[in-house]
Amino acid sequence: FWLKPSRPQDASPRRLAPAAPRVCVRGAAPRAMSMKYAAAYLLSVLAGKESPSAADIQKILESVEAEYDGAIAEKLVSELEGKTIHEVVAAGKEKLKNFGGGGGGAAAAPAAGGGGGGRDAD
């Protein structure tokens, strides 16, 4: 986003300064978990680990040069401790059933003209 010069002699465009990062007032709360932690956990399960550790998640995320926060990974691992991923997915599906459909989509309409370019269909 470019600012207009405030004075005619100030012809060089200036960029707005980026917003300051949010800081937690209490300081102890970790950042919000993103899907990359869940995806790394699931990749580790697909690779054969029944209960992946935070180190497994770290290894996967660092292999793609993604940022890693150990507190977030530890929280995910502790929340899933003692559960199989199949149980977690099944429970999630049950929760999603309560959301409802929201009206659904319309059926696909047939193409207008219904033609095959003038060819005989026999």
N, C-alpha and C positions, 0 to 999 in steps of 0.2 A: 504494500500500500504506500503510495507516494503522497507526500504532503505538497501542497502548493507553496511556492515561496511566499513568505510573509511580506517581503519588501521587493520591489522591482529589481533592485541591484543584486539581490540574493537569487541568482538564476540557477544555482546548482540544486538538483532535487535532493531531498533528505528522506531517509527511511525512518519509519517509526521504530522506536526501540522495542525489542521483544518484551512481552510481559514477564514480570519476575516470576520465578518458579514458586509454586505453592509450598509453604512450609507448615508443617504440623506444629501447632502451638504447644502441644504436650510433648512433642519430640520423640515419643516412644513408639508410635504407631507406624508400621511399615506401609509402604506405598500399596496401592490397590493391585491386586493380582491381575495379570493379563492372561489371555488365552495361551500364550507361549508356554507357560508353566504346565498347564493341563495337557497341552499337546506333547510336550517333552515327556511327561509322565506316561501318557498313552503310548508314545513311541517306545519307551523303555519296556512297557508291558508287552507290546507286540514283538519286541526283541527277545522275550522269554523271561524277563524278571517278573515274578509274581507280585512283589511289593518293592518297587523302586525306592531308592534313597535320594536324599537331596543331592548327594554327589553324582548320582546317575543323571539327574535333571541338569546339574551344572555342566557335566561333560557334554550333554547334547546341545545345550544352549550356547556354550562356548565354541562348539565345533562350527556353528554358523555365525559366530562373532556377535551374538545377541547379548544384551546386558543381562546380568544375573544378580539377583538379590537373595542372599542366603536365607533371610528371615521369611520371605515369601515361600520359597521352596520348602523350608522346614514346616511351615504352617500347613501347606498342602499335604505333605507326607504324613504329618500327625493327624490331619483330618481323615485321611484315607487308611490309616493304620488299622489292620484287622479286617478290612473289607476287600472283597474281590471287585475288580473293575466291572464285572458283569452285574453284580448286585447294585453298584452305584448307578450304572446306566439304566437298569430296569427301574430303579426308584425314581430316577429323573424323568423317565418316560411317563410314569404314573402321575407325577406332578404336572407334566405338560398337558395331560389329558384334561385337567381342570381349567385350562385357559380358554377352551372353546375354539370354535372355528373362525368366527368373525365374518361369516357370510360366504366364504369360499370364492372361487374364481369361476368365470364363465367358461363354458365348453368352447373348444376351438371351433371357429366358424369355417365352413367349407370355402374354398377359394372361389372368388367371383369369376364368372365366365365359364367355369366348368369345362374348359376346352383342353384338348390335347394338341393344339396348334394346327387344327384342320386335318389331321390324319384320321383315317378310318380305324375305329377301335376293334374291328373284327379281327 
